[in-house]
Amino acid sequence: MAQRWEARFAEEKFNHLVSPPYVIAGNGTPAQLIRYRDGTVAAATTALQAQFFKARPDEPVLILLFESEGPYKRLAKKWFDDADVPHFGFYRHHDRTMLMNVSTGLGTLVHELTHALIAPDFPDVPDWFNEGIASLYEQSQFGPEGRTITGLPNWRLPGLQKAIAADTLRTLAELTADDDFRSDDRVGINYAQARYLMLYLQDKGLLQKYYVAFRDNRKTDPTGLETLKKIVAPQTLEAFEKDWRKWVMSLKFGR
């Protein structure tokens, strides 16, 4: 992959390094790329694979890191004909390419790395879970030995709390059954609901168990709802969701 991109890298004066399965390139200095590789990319990969993913990417993943918004938007248009890019960054599943505006922070890089790593392990993962677990690590910390990564409350919390308080939030059954997770009129609250379900399962020590069970039973439980019911038993799903909503309302972020 690096060879195919060398002319583009040279034209834009990008530095790059190869760290299988990743090719990491950007308009930062070589030292910055090494810090991104070691402190974020390699660290997150090690922790996520230790906790969740058995299968490994068998094809290269290209990570393009931009130090400011201007080059990020310009080259997204020039290289990918994409003129409407998200503010933080995004992952192109079909060609395994990430574009990140790292001036906004590195949380989105971990989010998109999660997508790249879950793909070979759980290839038919539904959107609600894929985005829920990736969003979990937008705000996170690594364990002392680098074998764990823990999601923390983040900026998605206030919107979710507002929806719960207004009694406008859909049930977990409705969320998991939604085959249009990214619908414009509810995408933000869907991300928040899925993320904080992951955070709650993590808090209860159930997230890894749920992931493995859901992945292994995907053919018989395509939405993951029945697996969730089994994981939280003997508590009913209704009681679990009531406790989850109460727990969400007790959380604080940025106050």
Secondary structure, 3 states (H helix, E strand, C coil): CHHHHHHHHHHCCCEEEEECCEEEEECCCHHHHHHHHHHHHHHHHHHHHHHCCCCCCCCCEEEEEECCHHHHHHHHHHHHCCCCCCCCEEEEHHHCEEEEEHHHCCHHHHHHHHHHHHHHHCCCCCHHHHHHHHHHCCCEEECCCCCCEEECCCCCHHHHHHHHHCCCCCCHHHHHHCCCCCCCCCHHHHHHHHHHHHHHHHHCCCHHHHHHHHHHCCCCCCCCHHHHHHHHCCCCHHHHHHHHHHHHHHCCCCC
